[in-house]
Amino acid sequence: MRIGHGYDVHRLVAERKLILGGVEVPHALGLLGHSDADVLLHAICDAILGAIAEGDIGRHFPDTDPAYRGISSLKLLREVIALAEAKGYAIGNLDATVIAQRPKLAPYIRKMVANIAEACHADIRQVNVKATTTEELGFEGRAEGISAHAVVLLAPIEISRELDV
């Protein structure tokens, strides 16, 4: 089995959509980035890439490549999971945390989990997403940006299919 951790952060800015977990979340600000800047999916991609010793998302999808301008991070996640599967690994379980003072994310988490599970060829019972605030401390608390952490356990494909979730 392989374990990976991912972390990402993006600045909140005007005139951008807020996309988290592949879900458009209504908010006055969105995340700045070359792609759709989905900080949650970027952290998950980095966790998976870390578990298979394949570097990070910037190595695979550089922000200098115009092909990735505005791309959905769900597409990036699908490519990352395909790489893991090509190496013989599948999701055992995935746990992620979004850190944002605003907006409240609870109404959108089920859809985020469904999107992530589908992209990772996993059951929704293998994916957990939670959100927290920083009690108005730090850049997240001042609503300057949003960050996310993700931890993933990858299992050999034949074992992950046998896991009783």
VENGIQUI-V777796 format. One record per residue. RES is the residue in one letter. SS is DSSP state (h for helix, s for strand, l for the rest). Layout:
{{RES SS} {RES SS}}
This chain:
{{M l} {R s} {I s} {G s} {H s} {G s} {Y s} {D s} {V s} {H s} {R s} {L s} {V s} {A l} {E l} {R l} {K l} {L l} {I s} {L s} {G l} {G l} {V s} {E s} {V l} {P l} {H l} {A l} {L l} {G s} {L s} {L l} {G l} {H l} {S l} {D l} {A l} {D l} {V h} {L h} {L h} {H h} {A h} {I h} {C h} {D h} {A h} {I h} {L h} {G h} {A h} {I l} {A l} {E l} {G l} {D l} {I h} {G h} {R h} {H h} {F l} {P l} {D l} {T l} {D l} {P h} {A h} {Y h} {R l} {G l} {I l} {S l} {S h} {L h} {K h} {L h} {L h} {R h} {E h} {V h} {I h} {A h} {L h} {A h} {E h} {A h} {K l} {G l} {Y s} {A s} {I s} {G s} {N s} {L s} {D s} {A s} {T s} {V s} {I s} {A l} {Q l} {R l} {P l} {K l} {L l} {A h} {P h} {Y h} {I h} {R h} {K h} {M h} {V h} {A h} {N h} {I h} {A h} {E h} {A h} {C l} {H l} {A l} {D l} {I h} {R h} {Q h} {V s} {N s} {V s} {K s} {A s} {T s} {T l} {T l} {E l} {E l} {L l} {G h} {F h} {E h} {G h} {R l} {A l} {E l} {G s} {I s} {S s} {A s} {H s} {A s} {V s} {V s} {L s} {L s} {A s} {P s} {I h} {E h} {I h} {S h} {R l} {E l} {L l} {D l} {V l}}
